[in-house]
Amino acid sequence: MSNIDKRNRLSEEPFTYRITKKGTIVIYYKGKQIKFLKDGEALRLIERINEVER
């Protein structure tokens, strides 16, 4: 078993995100905003999300 998520908490999917019309990304943990990405950071994450969803 990996050292990451030994207690299997990520299976609950506590993280969500929203991509705004302006291309920024808001990341939430259990419904609470924890991170705001814009510009290059947001573009890189959007690219990674698109790769994984294919």
All heavy atoms as TSV, in Angstrom:
chain	resi	resn	atom	element	x	y	z
A	1	MET	N	N	0.837	-1.183	0.000
A	1	MET	CA	C	0.000	0.000	0.000
A	1	MET	C	C	0.881	1.245	0.000
A	1	MET	O	O	1.891	1.309	0.661
A	1	MET	CB	C	-0.922	-0.017	1.214
A	1	MET	CG	C	-1.766	1.228	1.333
A	1	MET	SD	S	-2.842	1.234	2.758
A	1	MET	CE	C	-4.349	0.734	1.967
A	2	SER	N	N	0.454	2.239	-0.706
A	2	SER	CA	C	1.173	3.501	-0.789
A	2	SER	C	C	1.103	4.250	0.538
A	2	SER	O	O	0.181	4.082	1.329
A	2	SER	CB	C	0.554	4.356	-1.885
A	2	SER	OG	O	1.070	5.647	-1.852
A	3	ASN	N	N	2.099	5.092	0.789
A	3	ASN	CA	C	2.085	5.923	1.986
A	3	ASN	C	C	1.056	7.043	1.896
A	3	ASN	O	O	0.725	7.664	2.882
A	3	ASN	CB	C	3.465	6.526	2.230
A	3	ASN	CG	C	4.445	5.493	2.721
A	3	ASN	OD1	O	4.060	4.502	3.328
A	3	ASN	ND2	N	5.710	5.722	2.458
A	4	ILE	N	N	0.572	7.292	0.691
A	4	ILE	CA	C	-0.433	8.329	0.482
A	4	ILE	C	C	-1.811	7.743	0.767
A	4	ILE	O	O	-2.162	6.684	0.280
A	4	ILE	CB	C	-0.369	8.873	-0.963
A	4	ILE	CG1	C	0.987	9.506	-1.224
A	4	ILE	CG2	C	-1.491	9.869	-1.226
A	4	ILE	CD1	C	1.215	9.911	-2.651
A	5	ASP	N	N	-2.586	8.422	1.571
A	5	ASP	CA	C	-3.974	8.051	1.853
A	5	ASP	C	C	-4.106	6.664	2.490
A	5	ASP	O	O	-4.930	5.857	2.086
A	5	ASP	CB	C	-4.817	8.148	0.591
A	5	ASP	CG	C	-6.308	8.190	0.874
A	5	ASP	OD1	O	-6.694	8.603	1.970
A	5	ASP	OD2	O	-7.086	7.797	-0.003
A	6	LYS	N	N	-3.314	6.404	3.495
A	6	LYS	CA	C	-3.379	5.109	4.178
A	6	LYS	C	C	-4.751	4.853	4.792
A	6	LYS	O	O	-5.175	3.712	4.906
A	6	LYS	CB	C	-2.324	5.029	5.277
A	6	LYS	CG	C	-0.929	4.814	4.784
A	6	LYS	CD	C	0.016	4.646	5.949
A	6	LYS	CE	C	1.414	4.429	5.468
A	6	LYS	NZ	N	2.343	4.271	6.585
A	7	ARG	N	N	-5.424	5.911	5.198
A	7	ARG	CA	C	-6.731	5.750	5.836
A	7	ARG	C	C	-7.879	5.816	4.830
A	7	ARG	O	O	-9.043	5.847	5.202
A	7	ARG	CB	C	-6.915	6.787	6.922
A	7	ARG	CG	C	-5.937	6.547	8.076
A	7	ARG	CD	C	-6.098	7.572	9.144
A	7	ARG	NE	N	-5.374	8.764	8.723
A	7	ARG	CZ	C	-5.338	9.891	9.396
A	7	ARG	NH1	N	-5.992	10.013	10.515
A	7	ARG	NH2	N	-4.637	10.905	8.963
A	8	ASN	N	N	-7.551	5.835	3.537
A	8	ASN	CA	C	-8.534	5.786	2.460
A	8	ASN	C	C	-9.514	6.963	2.479
A	8	ASN	O	O	-10.667	6.818	2.134
A	8	ASN	CB	C	-9.285	4.455	2.491
A	8	ASN	CG	C	-9.833	4.103	1.138
A	8	ASN	OD1	O	-9.339	4.559	0.111
A	8	ASN	ND2	N	-10.870	3.308	1.115
A	9	ARG	N	N	-9.060	8.119	2.870
A	9	ARG	CA	C	-9.944	9.286	2.951
A	9	ARG	C	C	-10.219	9.921	1.595
A	9	ARG	O	O	-11.225	10.591	1.423
A	9	ARG	CB	C	-9.359	10.315	3.901
A	9	ARG	CG	C	-9.388	9.822	5.314
A	9	ARG	CD	C	-9.195	10.910	6.281
A	9	ARG	NE	N	-9.373	10.385	7.635
A	9	ARG	CZ	C	-9.054	11.040	8.699
A	9	ARG	NH1	N	-8.548	12.247	8.599
A	9	ARG	NH2	N	-9.240	10.509	9.882
A	10	LEU	N	N	-9.329	9.732	0.634
A	10	LEU	CA	C	-9.556	10.342	-0.676
A	10	LEU	C	C	-10.653	9.629	-1.458
A	10	LEU	O	O	-11.178	10.176	-2.424
A	10	LEU	CB	C	-8.257	10.383	-1.478
A	10	LEU	CG	C	-7.202	11.338	-0.938
A	10	LEU	CD1	C	-5.933	11.253	-1.784
A	10	LEU	CD2	C	-7.709	12.763	-0.899
A	11	SER	N	N	-11.024	8.423	-1.045
A	11	SER	CA	C	-12.119	7.731	-1.720
A	11	SER	C	C	-13.436	8.475	-1.514
A	11	SER	O	O	-14.373	8.322	-2.282
A	11	SER	CB	C	-12.245	6.298	-1.216
A	11	SER	OG	O	-12.608	6.282	0.151
A	12	GLU	N	N	-13.504	9.316	-0.485
A	12	GLU	CA	C	-14.690	10.137	-0.233
A	12	GLU	C	C	-14.761	11.322	-1.185
A	12	GLU	O	O	-15.763	12.027	-1.215
A	12	GLU	CB	C	-14.652	10.662	1.205
A	12	GLU	CG	C	-14.637	9.585	2.250
A	12	GLU	CD	C	-14.355	10.137	3.635
A	12	GLU	OE1	O	-14.346	11.378	3.819
A	12	GLU	OE2	O	-14.136	9.318	4.541
A	13	GLU	N	N	-13.700	11.577	-1.943
A	13	GLU	CA	C	-13.583	12.697	-2.875
A	13	GLU	C	C	-13.854	14.042	-2.190
A	13	GLU	O	O	-14.789	14.758	-2.553
A	13	GLU	CB	C	-14.493	12.496	-4.076
A	13	GLU	CG	C	-14.117	11.268	-4.886
A	13	GLU	CD	C	-14.918	11.122	-6.160
A	13	GLU	OE1	O	-15.497	12.115	-6.640
A	13	GLU	OE2	O	-14.939	10.002	-6.677
A	14	PRO	N	N	-13.025	14.402	-1.216
A	14	PRO	CA	C	-13.254	15.658	-0.486
A	14	PRO	C	C	-12.884	16.905	-1.283
A	14	PRO	O	O	-13.293	18.008	-0.921
A	14	PRO	CB	C	-12.351	15.514	0.732
A	14	PRO	CG	C	-11.228	14.650	0.262
A	14	PRO	CD	C	-11.876	13.678	-0.701
A	15	PHE	N	N	-12.116	16.736	-2.367
A	15	PHE	CA	C	-11.688	17.887	-3.164
A	15	PHE	C	C	-12.589	18.063	-4.377
A	15	PHE	O	O	-12.933	17.109	-5.056
A	15	PHE	CB	C	-10.246	17.705	-3.658
A	15	PHE	CG	C	-9.235	17.755	-2.560
A	15	PHE	CD1	C	-8.765	16.579	-1.987
A	15	PHE	CD2	C	-8.745	18.960	-2.083
A	15	PHE	CE1	C	-7.823	16.614	-0.975
A	15	PHE	CE2	C	-7.806	19.004	-1.070
A	15	PHE	CZ	C	-7.351	17.824	-0.510
A	16	THR	N	N	-12.948	19.313	-4.651
A	16	THR	CA	C	-13.670	19.667	-5.875
A	16	THR	C	C	-13.021	20.929	-6.432
A	16	THR	O	O	-12.210	21.564	-5.759
A	16	THR	CB	C	-15.164	19.933	-5.605
A	16	THR	OG1	O	-15.296	20.963	-4.632
A	16	THR	CG2	C	-15.871	18.673	-5.114
A	17	TYR	N	N	-13.372	21.267	-7.653
A	17	TYR	CA	C	-12.829	22.481	-8.262
A	17	TYR	C	C	-13.866	23.099	-9.181
A	17	TYR	O	O	-14.829	22.446	-9.597
A	17	TYR	CB	C	-11.536	22.183	-9.033
A	17	TYR	CG	C	-11.750	21.336	-10.253
A	17	TYR	CD1	C	-11.961	21.921	-11.494
A	17	TYR	CD2	C	-11.755	19.953	-10.177
A	17	TYR	CE1	C	-12.166	21.155	-12.626
A	17	TYR	CE2	C	-11.947	19.170	-11.290
A	17	TYR	CZ	C	-12.156	19.776	-12.513
A	17	TYR	OH	O	-12.363	19.005	-13.628
A	18	ARG	N	N	-13.658	24.370	-9.484
A	18	ARG	CA	C	-14.516	25.087	-10.410
A	18	ARG	C	C	-13.633	25.945	-11.291
A	18	ARG	O	O	-12.741	26.640	-10.800
A	18	ARG	CB	C	-15.503	25.967	-9.632
A	18	ARG	CG	C	-16.479	26.735	-10.502
A	18	ARG	CD	C	-17.515	27.465	-9.677
A	18	ARG	NE	N	-16.943	28.365	-8.695
A	18	ARG	CZ	C	-16.692	29.651	-8.919
A	18	ARG	NH1	N	-16.934	30.189	-10.087
A	18	ARG	NH2	N	-16.181	30.403	-7.956
A	19	ILE	N	N	-13.867	25.883	-12.594
A	19	ILE	CA	C	-13.141	26.726	-13.547
A	19	ILE	C	C	-14.071	27.872	-13.917
A	19	ILE	O	O	-15.181	27.647	-14.385
A	19	ILE	CB	C	-12.727	25.939	-14.797
A	19	ILE	CG1	C	-11.838	24.754	-14.407
A	19	ILE	CG2	C	-12.008	26.852	-15.788
A	19	ILE	CD1	C	-11.501	23.819	-15.547
A	20	THR	N	N	-13.615	29.097	-13.699
A	20	THR	CA	C	-14.448	30.267	-13.965
A	20	THR	C	C	-14.391	30.651	-15.444
A	20	THR	O	O	-13.561	30.146	-16.200
A	20	THR	CB	C	-13.998	31.467	-13.115
A	20	THR	OG1	O	-12.707	31.882	-13.567
A	20	THR	CG2	C	-13.967	31.122	-11.635
A	21	LYS	N	N	-15.253	31.568	-15.832
A	21	LYS	CA	C	-15.273	32.048	-17.213
A	21	LYS	C	C	-13.959	32.723	-17.597
A	21	LYS	O	O	-13.556	32.706	-18.750
A	21	LYS	CB	C	-16.423	33.032	-17.415
A	21	LYS	CG	C	-17.778	32.396	-17.360
A	21	LYS	CD	C	-18.874	33.428	-17.544
A	21	LYS	CE	C	-20.240	32.786	-17.427
A	21	LYS	NZ	N	-21.319	33.773	-17.562
A	22	LYS	N	N	-13.286	33.323	-16.617
A	22	LYS	CA	C	-12.019	34.011	-16.871
A	22	LYS	C	C	-10.836	33.048	-16.930
A	22	LYS	O	O	-9.709	33.463	-17.174
A	22	LYS	CB	C	-11.763	35.060	-15.793
A	22	LYS	CG	C	-12.723	36.217	-15.851
A	22	LYS	CD	C	-12.368	37.255	-14.824
A	22	LYS	CE	C	-13.314	38.435	-14.904
A	22	LYS	NZ	N	-12.929	39.487	-13.953
A	23	GLY	N	N	-11.080	31.759	-16.668
A	23	GLY	CA	C	-10.012	30.772	-16.741
A	23	GLY	C	C	-9.271	30.555	-15.435
A	23	GLY	O	O	-8.241	29.892	-15.414
A	24	THR	N	N	-9.778	31.116	-14.363
A	24	THR	CA	C	-9.167	30.843	-13.066
A	24	THR	C	C	-9.787	29.576	-12.482
A	24	THR	O	O	-10.877	29.159	-12.880
A	24	THR	CB	C	-9.376	32.021	-12.087
A	24	THR	OG1	O	-10.774	32.247	-11.930
A	24	THR	CG2	C	-8.718	33.273	-12.584
A	25	ILE	N	N	-9.098	28.971	-11.532
A	25	ILE	CA	C	-9.576	27.745	-10.906
A	25	ILE	C	C	-9.681	27.974	-9.406
A	25	ILE	O	O	-8.751	28.482	-8.780
A	25	ILE	CB	C	-8.625	26.571	-11.178
A	25	ILE	CG1	C	-8.498	26.332	-12.678
A	25	ILE	CG2	C	-9.111	25.308	-10.462
A	25	ILE	CD1	C	-7.484	25.272	-13.033
A	26	VAL	N	N	-10.809	27.569	-8.858
A	26	VAL	CA	C	-11.018	27.626	-7.414
A	26	VAL	C	C	-11.082	26.186	-6.931
A	26	VAL	O	O	-11.864	25.386	-7.446
A	26	VAL	CB	C	-12.317	28.372	-7.053
A	26	VAL	CG1	C	-12.461	28.494	-5.547
A	26	VAL	CG2	C	-12.363	29.736	-7.706
A	27	ILE	N	N	-10.241	25.837	-5.954
A	27	ILE	CA	C	-10.195	24.483	-5.413
A	27	ILE	C	C	-10.830	24.495	-4.027
A	27	ILE	O	O	-10.544	25.373	-3.210
A	27	ILE	CB	C	-8.749	23.968	-5.340
A	27	ILE	CG1	C	-8.135	23.970	-6.748
A	27	ILE	CG2	C	-8.701	22.562	-4.733
A	27	ILE	CD1	C	-6.679	23.614	-6.782
A	28	TYR	N	N	-11.671	23.495	-3.789
A	28	TYR	CA	C	-12.399	23.383	-2.522
A	28	TYR	C	C	-12.053	22.068	-1.832
A	28	TYR	O	O	-11.816	21.064	-2.493
A	28	TYR	CB	C	-13.910	23.392	-2.767
A	28	TYR	CG	C	-14.415	24.622	-3.461
A	28	TYR	CD1	C	-14.500	24.673	-4.845
A	28	TYR	CD2	C	-14.819	25.730	-2.740
A	28	TYR	CE1	C	-14.970	25.799	-5.498
A	28	TYR	CE2	C	-15.299	26.869	-3.378
A	28	TYR	CZ	C	-15.371	26.896	-4.754
A	28	TYR	OH	O	-15.846	28.016	-5.391
A	29	TYR	N	N	-12.046	22.105	-0.509
A	29	TYR	CA	C	-11.909	20.906	0.310
A	29	TYR	C	C	-13.125	20.842	1.220
A	29	TYR	O	O	-13.329	21.742	2.044
A	29	TYR	CB	C	-10.624	20.943	1.141
A	29	TYR	CG	C	-10.473	19.768	2.075
A	29	TYR	CD1	C	-10.128	18.518	1.573
A	29	TYR	CD2	C	-10.677	19.895	3.431
A	29	TYR	CE1	C	-9.987	17.434	2.414
A	29	TYR	CE2	C	-10.543	18.817	4.286
A	29	TYR	CZ	C	-10.198	17.589	3.765
A	29	TYR	OH	O	-10.070	16.502	4.598
A	30	LYS	N	N	-13.930	19.815	1.015
A	30	LYS	CA	C	-15.189	19.653	1.759
A	30	LYS	C	C	-16.035	20.920	1.691
A	30	LYS	O	O	-16.600	21.377	2.673
A	30	LYS	CB	C	-14.919	19.260	3.208
A	30	LYS	CG	C	-14.308	17.886	3.334
A	30	LYS	CD	C	-14.207	17.460	4.772
A	30	LYS	CE	C	-13.667	16.042	4.848
A	30	LYS	NZ	N	-13.604	15.559	6.230
A	31	GLY	N	N	-16.104	21.515	0.501
A	31	GLY	CA	C	-16.939	22.680	0.273
A	31	GLY	C	C	-16.338	24.016	0.660
A	31	GLY	O	O	-16.922	25.061	0.389
A	32	LYS	N	N	-15.160	24.009	1.262
A	32	LYS	CA	C	-14.526	25.253	1.687
A	32	LYS	C	C	-13.395	25.607	0.719
A	32	LYS	O	O	-12.552	24.760	0.405
A	32	LYS	CB	C	-13.959	25.090	3.097
A	32	LYS	CG	C	-13.337	26.333	3.643
A	32	LYS	CD	C	-12.854	26.117	5.061
A	32	LYS	CE	C	-12.203	27.377	5.583
A	32	LYS	NZ	N	-11.673	27.200	6.935
A	33	GLN	N	N	-13.376	26.856	0.239
A	33	GLN	CA	C	-12.345	27.281	-0.695
A	33	GLN	C	C	-10.986	27.253	-0.005
A	33	GLN	O	O	-10.799	27.827	1.061
A	33	GLN	CB	C	-12.629	28.687	-1.192
A	33	GLN	CG	C	-11.592	29.192	-2.159
A	33	GLN	CD	C	-11.878	30.597	-2.637
A	33	GLN	OE1	O	-13.028	31.012	-2.697
A	33	GLN	NE2	N	-10.841	31.336	-2.962
A	34	ILE	N	N	-10.023	26.553	-0.652
A	34	ILE	CA	C	-8.688	26.475	-0.061
A	34	ILE	C	C	-7.599	27.028	-0.969
A	34	ILE	O	O	-6.514	27.346	-0.501
A	34	ILE	CB	C	-8.330	25.023	0.339
A	34	ILE	CG1	C	-8.360	24.107	-0.879
A	34	ILE	CG2	C	-9.240	24.535	1.438
A	34	ILE	CD1	C	-7.740	22.758	-0.642
A	35	LYS	N	N	-7.874	27.140	-2.277
A	35	LYS	CA	C	-6.821	27.594	-3.198
A	35	LYS	C	C	-7.467	28.263	-4.403
A	35	LYS	O	O	-8.531	27.857	-4.863
A	35	LYS	CB	C	-5.986	26.393	-3.653
A	35	LYS	CG	C	-4.801	26.710	-4.501
A	35	LYS	CD	C	-3.668	27.265	-3.686
A	35	LYS	CE	C	-2.457	27.461	-4.567
A	35	LYS	NZ	N	-1.369	28.094	-3.906
A	36	PHE	N	N	-6.790	29.289	-4.915
A	36	PHE	CA	C	-7.242	30.033	-6.079
A	36	PHE	C	C	-6.067	30.100	-7.047
A	36	PHE	O	O	-5.005	30.603	-6.684
A	36	PHE	CB	C	-7.667	31.435	-5.627
A	36	PHE	CG	C	-8.218	32.291	-6.713
A	36	PHE	CD1	C	-9.534	32.168	-7.099
A	36	PHE	CD2	C	-7.419	33.226	-7.341
A	36	PHE	CE1	C	-10.058	32.975	-8.092
A	36	PHE	CE2	C	-7.921	34.023	-8.336
A	36	PHE	CZ	C	-9.251	33.896	-8.709
A	37	LEU	N	N	-6.242	29.564	-8.251
A	37	LEU	CA	C	-5.166	29.556	-9.249
A	37	LEU	C	C	-5.551	30.449	-10.424
A	37	LEU	O	O	-6.695	30.445	-10.866
A	37	LEU	CB	C	-4.924	28.141	-9.768
A	37	LEU	CG	C	-4.561	27.081	-8.749
A	37	LEU	CD1	C	-4.503	25.722	-9.416
A	37	LEU	CD2	C	-3.260	27.400	-8.078
A	38	LYS	N	N	-4.560	31.181	-10.947
A	38	LYS	CA	C	-4.816	32.011	-12.118
A	38	LYS	C	C	-3.592	31.988	-13.022
A	38	LYS	O	O	-2.547	31.447	-12.665
A	38	LYS	CB	C	-5.176	33.435	-11.709
A	38	LYS	CG	C	-4.091	34.165	-10.967
A	38	LYS	CD	C	-4.564	35.560	-10.585
A	38	LYS	CE	C	-3.419	36.301	-9.904
A	38	LYS	NZ	N	-3.784	37.663	-9.588
A	39	ASP	N	N	-3.750	32.535	-14.182
A	39	ASP	CA	C	-2.681	32.672	-15.170
A	39	ASP	C	C	-2.048	31.321	-15.507
A	39	ASP	O	O	-2.752	30.364	-15.795
A	39	ASP	CB	C	-1.631	33.681	-14.703
A	39	ASP	CG	C	-2.219	35.065	-14.434
A	39	ASP	OD1	O	-3.168	35.442	-15.142
A	39	ASP	OD2	O	-1.740	35.744	-13.515
A	40	GLY	N	N	-0.726	31.239	-15.442
A	40	GLY	CA	C	0.002	30.042	-15.853
A	40	GLY	C	C	-0.314	28.812	-15.019
A	40	GLY	O	O	-0.418	27.708	-15.544
A	41	GLU	N	N	-0.480	29.005	-13.708
A	41	GLU	CA	C	-0.812	27.872	-12.844
A	41	GLU	C	C	-2.142	27.253	-13.251
A	41	GLU	O	O	-2.276	26.041	-13.320
A	41	GLU	CB	C	-0.924	28.312	-11.381
A	41	GLU	CG	C	0.368	28.578	-10.685
A	41	GLU	CD	C	0.128	28.934	-9.224
A	41	GLU	OE1	O	-0.711	29.822	-8.954
A	41	GLU	OE2	O	0.758	28.310	-8.376
A	42	ALA	N	N	-3.122	28.092	-13.508
A	42	ALA	CA	C	-4.445	27.610	-13.896
A	42	ALA	C	C	-4.387	26.898	-15.238
A	42	ALA	O	O	-4.978	25.828	-15.408
A	42	ALA	CB	C	-5.438	28.765	-13.946
A	43	LEU	N	N	-3.666	27.469	-16.193
A	43	LEU	CA	C	-3.567	26.844	-17.509
A	43	LEU	C	C	-2.922	25.460	-17.435
A	43	LEU	O	O	-3.389	24.516	-18.074
A	43	LEU	CB	C	-2.772	27.739	-18.464
A	43	LEU	CG	C	-3.468	29.021	-18.911
A	43	LEU	CD1	C	-2.518	29.876	-19.739
A	43	LEU	CD2	C	-4.717	28.694	-19.701
A	44	ARG	N	N	-1.865	25.342	-16.629
A	44	ARG	CA	C	-1.204	24.031	-16.489
A	44	ARG	C	C	-2.137	23.001	-15.865
A	44	ARG	O	O	-2.198	21.858	-16.311
A	44	ARG	CB	C	0.076	24.171	-15.675
A	44	ARG	CG	C	1.223	24.798	-16.447
A	44	ARG	CD	C	2.533	24.717	-15.700
A	44	ARG	NE	N	2.547	25.506	-14.477
A	44	ARG	CZ	C	2.800	26.809	-14.400
A	44	ARG	NH1	N	3.085	27.477	-15.500
A	44	ARG	NH2	N	2.794	27.442	-13.238
A	45	LEU	N	N	-2.883	23.412	-14.852
A	45	LEU	CA	C	-3.805	22.474	-14.208
A	45	LEU	C	C	-4.940	22.088	-15.148
A	45	LEU	O	O	-5.326	20.919	-15.208
A	45	LEU	CB	C	-4.361	23.053	-12.909
A	45	LEU	CG	C	-5.270	22.121	-12.119
A	45	LEU	CD1	C	-4.568	20.805	-11.786
A	45	LEU	CD2	C	-5.759	22.792	-10.857
A	46	ILE	N	N	-5.473	23.032	-15.897
A	46	ILE	CA	C	-6.538	22.730	-16.861
A	46	ILE	C	C	-6.035	21.726	-17.896
A	46	ILE	O	O	-6.744	20.782	-18.256
A	46	ILE	CB	C	-7.056	24.019	-17.538
A	46	ILE	CG1	C	-7.828	24.861	-16.522
A	46	ILE	CG2	C	-7.935	23.701	-18.738
A	46	ILE	CD1	C	-8.163	26.263	-16.993
A	47	GLU	N	N	-4.816	21.905	-18.367
A	47	GLU	CA	C	-4.227	20.956	-19.323
A	47	GLU	C	C	-4.126	19.567	-18.712
A	47	GLU	O	O	-4.442	18.575	-19.359
A	47	GLU	CB	C	-2.869	21.433	-19.787
A	47	GLU	CG	C	-2.924	22.629	-20.710
A	47	GLU	CD	C	-1.546	23.191	-21.039
A	47	GLU	OE1	O	-0.528	22.681	-20.516
A	47	GLU	OE2	O	-1.487	24.147	-21.821
A	48	ARG	N	N	-3.660	19.476	-17.461
A	48	ARG	CA	C	-3.533	18.182	-16.781
A	48	ARG	C	C	-4.893	17.520	-16.580
A	48	ARG	O	O	-5.055	16.320	-16.777
A	48	ARG	CB	C	-2.851	18.338	-15.427
A	48	ARG	CG	C	-1.404	18.789	-15.475
A	48	ARG	CD	C	-0.475	17.712	-16.011
A	48	ARG	NE	N	-0.557	16.463	-15.313
A	48	ARG	CZ	C	0.221	16.064	-14.308
A	48	ARG	NH1	N	1.161	16.853	-13.877
A	48	ARG	NH2	N	0.057	14.887	-13.764
A	49	ILE	N	N	-5.885	18.324	-16.204
A	49	ILE	CA	C	-7.256	17.795	-16.028
A	49	ILE	C	C	-7.770	17.225	-17.333
A	49	ILE	O	O	-8.341	16.134	-17.379
A	49	ILE	CB	C	-8.193	18.884	-15.472
A	49	ILE	CG1	C	-7.833	19.215	-14.034
A	49	ILE	CG2	C	-9.653	18.451	-15.581
A	49	ILE	CD1	C	-8.528	20.454	-13.491
A	50	ASN	N	N	-7.555	17.965	-18.426
A	50	ASN	CA	C	-8.013	17.492	-19.739
A	50	ASN	C	C	-7.320	16.199	-20.144
A	50	ASN	O	O	-7.932	15.322	-20.745
A	50	ASN	CB	C	-7.810	18.577	-20.796
A	50	ASN	CG	C	-8.776	19.725	-20.619
A	50	ASN	OD1	O	-9.864	19.567	-20.076
A	50	ASN	ND2	N	-8.389	20.900	-21.073
A	51	GLU	N	N	-6.027	16.059	-19.825
A	51	GLU	CA	C	-5.299	14.828	-20.146
A	51	GLU	C	C	-5.876	13.632	-19.402
A	51	GLU	O	O	-6.041	12.559	-19.963
A	51	GLU	CB	C	-3.831	14.976	-19.782
A	51	GLU	CG	C	-3.043	15.870	-20.675
A	51	GLU	CD	C	-1.613	16.086	-20.181
A	51	GLU	OE1	O	-1.186	15.377	-19.246
A	51	GLU	OE2	O	-0.934	16.964	-20.726
A	52	VAL	N	N	-6.177	13.820	-18.133
A	52	VAL	CA	C	-6.680	12.730	-17.301
A	52	VAL	C	C	-8.089	12.328	-17.694
A	52	VAL	O	O	-8.439	11.159	-17.669
A	52	VAL	CB	C	-6.635	13.136	-15.806
A	52	VAL	CG1	C	-7.342	12.139	-14.937
A	52	VAL	CG2	C	-5.203	13.328	-15.355
A	53	GLU	N	N	-8.900	13.283	-18.088
A	53	GLU	CA	C	-10.309	12.992	-18.424
A	53	GLU	C	C	-10.472	12.350	-19.789
A	53	GLU	O	O	-11.549	11.881	-20.108
A	53	GLU	CB	C	-11.139	14.267	-18.323
A	53	GLU	CG	C	-11.319	14.726	-16.886
A	53	GLU	CD	C	-12.201	15.956	-16.767
A	53	GLU	OE1	O	-12.459	16.625	-17.776
A	53	GLU	OE2	O	-12.608	16.244	-15.633
A	54	ARG	N	N	-9.453	12.285	-20.582
A	54	ARG	CA	C	-9.554	11.663	-21.913
A	54	ARG	C	C	-9.640	10.186	-21.827
A	54	ARG	O	O	-9.318	9.447	-21.067
A	54	ARG	CB	C	-8.360	12.025	-22.775
A	54	ARG	CG	C	-8.402	13.444	-23.218
A	54	ARG	CD	C	-7.273	13.730	-24.146
A	54	ARG	NE	N	-7.162	15.174	-24.240
A	54	ARG	CZ	C	-6.126	15.784	-24.741
A	54	ARG	NH1	N	-5.102	15.116	-25.175
A	54	ARG	NH2	N	-6.094	17.084	-24.807
